[in-house]
Amino acid sequence: MENHDLNRLKVILAEKKRTNKWLAEQLGKDQTTISKWCTNSSQPDLASLIQISKLLEVELSELVRIR
């Protein structure tokens, strides 16, 4: 299965005027991990997605792309 833009994290961060560094600090994660999530080279787990949606004040469905 190909991993084409499964999450919209990069787009949502830009819309909310937040940085990868800010998100990494909020989640207690390494910036490299956040970068991989933003480029869709890896994906956050469900618990992380829920935390991210709360931090960015968006619905979980806005963060993920279902095909």
Stockholm file with secondary structure:
# STOCKHOLM 1.0

chainA/1-67         MENHDLNRLKVILAEKKRTNKWLAEQLGKDQTTISKWCTNSSQPDLASLIQISKLLEVELSELVRIR
#=GR chainA/1-67 SS CCCSSCBCHHHHHHHTTCCHHHHHHHHTCCHHHHHHHHTTSSCCCHHHHHHHHHHTTCCHHHHBCCC
#=GC SS_cons        CCCSSCBCHHHHHHHTTCCHHHHHHHHTCCHHHHHHHHTTSSCCCHHHHHHHHHHTTCCHHHHBCCC
//
